[in-house]
Amino acid sequence: MPEPRDDPAGPAPDRGAPDGGRPPALPGRGGPSRAGPAGAGIGGGGWAPRGGGPSGAGSAGAGIGGGGATPAPGIRARAGGPAGGGMDAVGVVVTLGRALEAAGVAAGPDRVREAVRAMAALDPTRRSDVYWAGRATLCSGPADVARYDAVFAALFDGRGLPRLRRAPITVARSLPVALADPSATGPDARADEGEETRAMLRATASTVEVLRHKDFSTLDAAEREALRRALAALELPGEPRPSRRWRAAHRGAVDPRRTVRALLHAGGEPVRLRRRRHTERPRPVVLLVDVSGSMSAYADALLRFAHAASRRRGARSEVFTIGTRLTRVTRELGSRDPQAAMAAVSAAIPDWSGGTRLGALLREFLDRWGQRGMARGAVVVVLSDGWERDDPALLGAQMRRLALLAHRVVWCNPRKARPGFAPVAGGLAVALPHVDDFVEGHSLAALERLARLVAGAGQGRAGRGEGRSSA
């Protein structure tokens, strides 16, 4: 890369930025007059900021990488460009955008695209240009500036990014609701459109919040339709677990093969140890949905929740219905259209609104599928009120078997939210000692909490035998 030119003018100062418009220097590293250490920054080459660079007046190795050094991973040198050579501006911006996303700044693909467009009009070898192009496009407001400054300084001064918290788990994309009547197109309706829209938005927000906490058994036809649309938007990510596969990492166990290959490539000279760690994959989820007569008011909503679970990407989900028979409905729920999936399930289940034989059907599930591998290491969710027609002792013995196979056993009872509820039903009383989590399932908000629980949020198992309760 050609040596950067001196630019005495520097960037135009910004009253809202510290130090006269320059990107901030790191605490303890001096101001603009101090030269950075050799080898610091992205690329570790002989790059120096031009004309009022943010943290150094032109030190060897401080900056984005150039001057005969090898660029850092993700920022590759390119032949051609301004003055016959230079940095890959796209690589610089993408690396910065990913670091900002990890730090909690919403620097999505649209903002990264705008940053690339801004960088195309500037010089990616000039630190101040990179700073202002990123700040103008990747920050959505004043609250993001402090994080942007910290990430930029850590990334381009070679300090390394701090350990960041995992992003929160999202289980609901949106709640589709109707905001206006398409037939109201007259001049009078258009005159008051602004005020009516604002009032409708307030009413819609209130209605959605009420619907989220309303018991399924009390919904009218319109509310059930809104609930179906909301459940269709529900997502059920799986709880991550380490897999047997390895991937390259900065921290973790030493990777002997990659380390030896690096030694051979360097002619036997000492090299940095290569490390690796296990990749993560979501755990399988098994749902056992009670469709007996005592669960008829909740069966439709719970099966739609199971349909959302069956759409998980990259993870295996299995759905069974339990009543007087055990029916596997995973294939019927494979359709992406909720209505088509529910129609197929209705045709496949022969025991709608019948009795309940939880112990015998759980034994059948374990003998045919669970013991052979389906329940091993899985998160098993039983959605039932616990009413048992047969001997409760059989259910207790099968729950003990299930607890030994599964990673986590969750019992979801829609009747748990009712005032004065106590787990005194024969089947429920013998099952709870072998359950990790005992939760509600009577409303949309309760199913969202169940989805987060299945996804691994709020870990810290209470220990089987305690039947941890979750509201």
C-alpha positions in Angstrom: 0.0 0.0 0.0 1.5 3.5 -0.8 2.6 5.7 2.0 -0.2 8.0 3.2 0.1 11.6 2.3 0.3 14.4 4.8 -2.9 16.4 5.0 -2.3 19.5 7.2 -5.9 20.5 7.0 -7.4 17.4 8.5 -11.1 16.7 8.9 -13.5 19.4 9.6 -14.1 19.7 13.3 -17.4 18.7 14.8 -18.7 20.6 17.9 -20.4 17.4 19.1 -17.3 15.3 19.0 -14.5 15.4 21.6 -11.1 17.0 20.9 -12.3 19.3 18.1 -14.0 16.6 16.0 -11.3 14.0 16.3 -12.1 10.4 17.2 -11.3 9.9 20.9 -7.9 8.6 22.0 -7.9 5.7 24.5 -7.5 6.6 28.2 -3.9 6.3 29.2 -2.5 6.3 25.7 -2.0 9.9 25.3 -3.5 12.5 23.0 -3.1 13.1 19.3 0.6 13.8 19.7 1.6 10.4 21.1 2.8 7.7 18.7 1.2 4.4 19.1 3.2 1.2 19.7 4.5 -0.9 16.9 2.2 -3.7 15.9 -1.0 -2.3 17.4 -4.2 -2.0 15.4 -5.8 -3.9 12.6 -3.2 -5.3 10.3 -0.2 -4.4 12.5 1.6 -2.7 9.6 3.1 0.7 9.0 -0.1 2.6 8.7 -0.3 6.1 10.1 -3.3 8.4 10.3 -3.1 11.4 8.0 -3.9 15.0 9.0 -5.4 14.9 12.5 -5.6 11.2 13.0 -7.5 10.2 16.1 -4.9 8.6 18.3 -1.4 9.1 16.9 0.6 11.3 14.6 2.0 8.6 12.5 3.4 5.6 14.4 4.5 2.3 13.0 1.8 -0.3 13.2 -1.0 1.9 14.7 -4.0 1.8 12.5 -5.8 -0.2 9.9 -2.9 -2.1 8.4 -0.7 -1.4 5.5 2.9 -0.4 5.0 4.2 -3.9 4.2 2.3 -5.8 6.9 -0.3 -8.5 6.5 -3.9 -7.3 7.0 -5.8 -8.8 9.9 -8.4 -11.5 9.3 -11.5 -10.2 7.6 -9.7 -7.1 6.2 -7.8 -8.2 3.1 -5.5 -6.0 0.9 -6.6 -5.5 -2.7 -4.7 -4.7 -5.8 -5.9 -1.5 -7.4 -8.1 1.2 -5.9 -7.0 4.7 -5.2 -3.5 5.5 -6.1 -2.9 2.0 -7.3 -3.5 0.1 -4.0 -5.1 0.3 -0.6 -7.4 -1.4 1.8 -10.6 -3.3 1.2 -13.1 -0.7 2.5 -15.9 -3.3 2.5 -13.8 -5.6 4.8 -13.1 -2.7 7.2 -16.7 -1.6 7.5 -18.1 -5.2 7.8 -15.6 -5.9 10.6 -16.6 -2.7 12.4 -20.3 -3.4 11.9 -20.0 -6.9 13.3 -18.1 -5.6 16.4 -20.8 -3.0 16.9 -23.6 -5.6 16.6 -21.9 -7.7 19.3 -21.6 -4.6 21.5 -25.4 -3.9 21.3 -25.5 -1.3 18.5 -28.1 -2.0 15.9 -25.6 -1.9 12.9 -27.6 -4.1 10.6 -26.9 -4.9 6.9 -28.7 -1.7 5.8 -26.5 0.5 7.9 -23.4 -1.4 6.8 -24.4 -0.8 3.2 -24.7 2.9 3.8 -21.3 2.9 5.5 -19.7 1.2 2.5 -21.2 3.8 0.2 -19.8 6.6 2.4 -16.4 4.9 2.5 -16.4 4.7 -1.3 -16.2 8.5 -1.4 -13.4 8.6 1.2 -10.0 7.1 1.9 -10.1 3.8 3.9 -6.4 4.2 4.7 -7.2 7.3 6.7 -8.3 6.7 10.2 -10.4 9.8 10.6 -12.3 9.0 7.4 -13.1 5.5 8.6 -14.2 6.9 12.0 -16.6 9.6 10.6 -18.0 7.4 7.8 -18.9 4.7 10.4 -20.2 7.1 13.0 -22.5 8.9 10.5 -24.0 5.7 9.2 -23.7 3.0 11.9 -25.0 5.0 14.9 -28.7 5.5 15.2 -28.6 8.2 17.9 -26.5 9.9 20.6 -26.9 6.8 22.8 -24.8 4.8 20.4 -21.9 7.2 20.1 -20.2 6.1 23.4 -20.3 2.4 22.4 -19.1 3.3 18.9 -16.1 5.2 20.3 -15.2 2.4 22.6 -15.5 -0.3 19.9 -13.6 1.8 17.4 -10.8 2.5 19.8 -10.5 -1.1 20.9 -10.6 -2.4 17.3 -8.3 0.0 15.7 -5.8 0.5 18.5 -5.2 -3.2 19.0 -6.6 -3.6 22.5 -9.0 -6.3 21.5 -12.8 -6.3 22.1 -14.1 -6.9 25.6 -16.2 -10.0 26.4 -19.8 -9.1 25.6 -23.1 -10.5 26.8 -25.1 -12.8 24.6 -28.0 -11.1 22.7 -31.4 -11.7 24.3 -33.4 -14.6 23.0 -36.3 -13.5 20.8 -39.3 -15.8 20.6 -41.9 -13.6 18.9 -41.3 -11.8 15.7 -44.4 -9.7 15.6 -48.1 -9.7 16.5 -50.1 -9.0 13.3 -53.1 -6.9 13.9 -55.5 -4.9 11.7 -55.0 -1.1 12.1 -57.7 0.3 9.8 -60.8 -0.6 7.8 -59.9 -0.7 4.1 -63.5 0.2 3.2 -63.3 3.6 4.9 -62.0 5.6 1.9 -64.4 8.6 1.7 -63.3 12.2 2.0 -64.6 12.5 5.6 -62.6 9.4 6.6 -59.4 10.8 5.0 -59.9 14.2 6.7 -59.7 12.5 10.2 -57.2 9.8 9.2 -54.4 11.1 11.3 -56.3 11.4 14.6 -58.1 8.1 14.0 -54.8 6.3 13.2 -53.3 7.5 16.5 -56.3 6.5 18.5 -56.4 3.1 16.7 -52.7 2.5 17.5 -53.3 3.2 21.2 -56.3 0.9 21.2 -54.4 -1.7 19.3 -51.5 -1.7 21.8 -54.0 -2.0 24.7 -55.9 -4.9 23.0 -52.7 -6.8 22.2 -51.5 -6.5 25.8 -54.9 -7.7 27.1 -54.9 -10.6 24.6 -51.4 -11.7 25.6 -52.6 -12.4 29.2 -56.1 -13.6 28.5 -57.0 -17.2 29.2 -57.6 -19.3 26.0 -60.8 -20.7 27.3 -62.4 -17.2 27.6 -61.6 -15.9 24.1 -64.3 -15.1 21.6 -64.0 -15.8 17.8 -62.3 -12.6 16.9 -59.8 -13.0 19.7 -59.1 -16.5 18.7 -58.3 -15.4 15.2 -55.9 -12.8 16.5 -54.3 -15.4 18.8 -53.8 -17.7 15.8 -51.9 -15.0 13.9 -49.8 -14.3 17.0 -48.9 -18.0 17.4 -48.0 -18.2 13.8 -45.4 -15.5 14.4 -43.9 -17.4 17.4 -40.4 -18.7 17.2 -39.0 -21.5 19.3 -35.1 -21.5 19.3 -33.5 -24.5 20.8 -31.3 -24.6 23.9 -27.7 -24.7 22.7 -25.4 -27.5 23.6 -21.8 -28.4 22.7 -21.5 -30.7 19.7 -18.7 -33.1 18.8 -17.5 -30.9 16.0 -14.7 -28.4 16.5 -14.1 -24.9 15.2 -11.1 -22.6 15.3 -11.2 -20.1 18.2 -9.0 -17.6 19.9 -9.6 -19.3 23.3 -10.1 -22.9 24.2 -8.2 -26.2 23.9 -5.0 -26.4 21.9 -5.6 -27.7 18.3 -2.6 -30.0 17.7 -3.2 -30.5 14.0 -3.4 -26.8 13.1 -0.5 -26.0 15.4 1.8 -28.7 13.8 0.8 -27.5 10.3 1.7 -23.9 11.3 5.1 -25.2 12.6 5.8 -27.0 9.4 4.7 -23.9 7.4 7.1 -21.8 9.4 10.0 -24.2 8.9 10.1 -25.3 12.5 10.2 -21.8 14.0 8.0 -21.3 17.1 4.5 -20.1 16.3 1.5 -19.1 18.3 -0.6 -22.1 19.5 -3.7 -22.7 17.5 -6.8 -23.3 19.6 -10.3 -24.7 19.1 -13.6 -25.2 20.8 -16.7 -27.2 20.3 -19.4 -25.8 18.1 -22.9 -25.4 19.5 -26.1 -26.9 18.1 -29.7 -26.7 19.5 -31.0 -29.5 21.5 -33.9 -31.6 20.2 -37.3 -30.8 21.6 -40.1 -33.3 22.1 -43.6 -32.1 22.8 -46.4 -34.4 24.2 -49.7 -32.5 23.8 -52.8 -33.7 25.7 -55.9 -33.6 23.5 -58.3 -35.3 26.0 -61.7 -33.8 26.9 -60.4 -31.9 29.9 -57.9 -30.1 27.6 -60.3 -29.3 24.8 -60.3 -25.5 25.5 -56.5 -25.4 25.2 -55.7 -28.1 22.7 -55.9 -25.9 19.6 -53.6 -23.2 20.9 -51.1 -25.8 22.3 -51.0 -27.6 18.9 -50.3 -24.3 17.2 -47.5 -23.7 19.7 -46.2 -27.2 18.7 -46.4 -26.2 15.0 -44.2 -23.2 15.8 -41.7 -25.6 17.5 -41.7 -27.9 14.5 -40.5 -25.1 12.2 -37.2 -24.7 14.0 -34.2 -24.5 11.7 -31.2 -26.7 12.2 -32.8 -28.7 15.0 -35.0 -31.7 15.4 -38.5 -31.4 16.9 -41.0 -34.2 17.5 -44.7 -33.7 18.4 -47.0 -36.4 19.8 -50.6 -36.2 21.0 -51.8 -38.1 24.0 -55.3 -39.0 25.0 -56.5 -42.6 24.8 -53.9 -43.2 22.0 -50.4 -42.0 21.2 -50.2 -40.3 17.8 -47.1 -39.0 16.2 -48.0 -35.8 14.3 -44.6 -34.4 13.4 -45.1 -35.0 9.7 -48.6 -33.4 9.7 -47.2 -30.3 11.4 -44.4 -30.0 8.7 -46.4 -27.6 6.5 -45.5 -24.0 6.9 -49.2 -23.0 6.6 -50.7 -23.2 10.1 -54.2 -23.9 8.7 -53.1 -26.7 6.5 -51.0 -28.2 9.3 -54.0 -28.1 11.7 -56.3 -29.7 9.2 -53.8 -32.5 8.7 -53.5 -33.0 12.5 -57.3 -33.1 12.9 -57.5 -35.8 10.3 -54.7 -37.8 11.9 -55.8 -37.8 15.6 -58.5 -40.4 16.3 -59.1 -39.6 20.0 -60.0 -35.9 20.2 -61.8 -35.0 23.5 -61.6 -38.5 24.8 -60.1 -39.9 28.0 -56.6 -39.7 29.3 -54.1 -42.6 29.8 -50.9 -40.7 30.5 -49.0 -43.5 32.2 -49.6 -46.1 29.5 -49.0 -43.7 26.6 -45.8 -42.4 28.1 -44.6 -46.0 28.5 -45.4 -46.6 24.8 -43.5 -43.5 23.8 -40.4 -44.5 25.8 -40.5 -48.1 24.5 -40.9 -47.2 20.9 -39.1 -43.9 20.5 -37.6 -42.4 23.7 -35.4 -45.2 24.8 -34.0 -45.6 21.3 -32.7 -42.1 21.2 -35.5 -39.6 20.6 -35.5 -38.5 24.3 -31.8 -38.8 25.0 -30.4 -35.3 25.7 -33.6 -33.7 24.6 -35.9 -31.1 26.2 -39.2 -32.9 26.7 -42.3 -30.7 27.3 -45.5 -32.3 28.5 -48.6 -30.1 27.9 -51.3 -31.6 30.1 -53.5 -30.9 33.1 -52.3 -34.2 34.7 -55.7 -35.9 35.0 -55.0 -39.6 34.8 -57.7 -42.4 34.3 -55.4 -45.3 35.0 -53.2 -46.0 38.0 -51.1 -42.9 38.9 -48.2 -45.2 40.0 -47.6 -46.2 36.4 -47.2 -42.6 35.4 -44.8 -42.0 38.2 -42.6 -44.9 37.1 -42.6 -43.7 33.5 -41.8 -40.1 34.5 -38.8 -41.5 36.4 -37.6 -43.3 33.2 -38.1 -40.1 31.2 -36.2 -38.0 33.7 -33.2 -40.3 33.4 -33.1 -40.0 29.6 -34.0 -36.3 28.9 -31.8 -33.3 29.5 -34.7 -31.4 30.8 -38.4 -32.2 31.6 -40.9 -29.4 31.5 -44.6 -29.8 32.5 -46.9 -27.1 31.2 -50.4 -27.1 32.9 -52.9 -24.5 31.5 -54.9 -24.8 34.8 -52.0 -23.7 37.0 -52.9 -20.0 36.7 -56.4 -20.5 38.1 -57.0 -19.1 41.6 -56.7 -21.7 44.3 -54.9 -24.2 42.1 -53.0 -27.0 43.8 -51.2 -30.0 42.2 -53.4 -32.6 43.8 -54.5 -34.4 40.6 -53.4 -38.0 40.9 -51.2 -38.0 37.7 -49.7 -34.5 38.4 -48.9 -35.3 42.0 -46.7 -38.3 41.1 -45.1 -36.6 38.1 -43.9 -33.4 39.7 -41.0 -35.1 41.6 -39.4 -35.9 38.3 -40.0 -32.5 36.6 -37.5 -29.8 36.2 -39.9 -26.9 35.6 -43.7 -26.7 36.2 -45.1 -23.7 34.3 -48.4 -22.2 33.1 -49.8 -22.5 29.6 -53.1 -20.7 29.6 -52.2 -17.6 27.6 -50.0 -16.2 24.9 -47.7 -14.6 27.5 -47.4 -18.0 29.3 -46.5 -19.7 26.0 -43.9 -17.0 25.3 -42.3 -17.7 28.7 -42.4 -21.4 27.9 -40.6 -20.8 24.6 -37.9 -18.9 26.4 -37.5 -21.7 28.9 -37.2 -24.3 26.2 -34.6 -22.0 24.5 -32.4 -22.2 27.6 -33.3 -18.8 29.2 -33.3 -18.8 32.9 -31.1 -21.9 33.3 -30.1 -23.2 36.7 -32.1 -26.3 37.3 -33.8 -26.6 40.6 -33.1 -30.3 40.8 -35.6 -33.0 40.1 -37.8 -33.7 43.0 -38.4 -30.0 43.7 -40.5 -29.4 40.6 -39.5 -25.8 40.2 -42.5 -23.6 39.6 -42.4 -20.7 37.1 -45.1 -18.2 36.7 
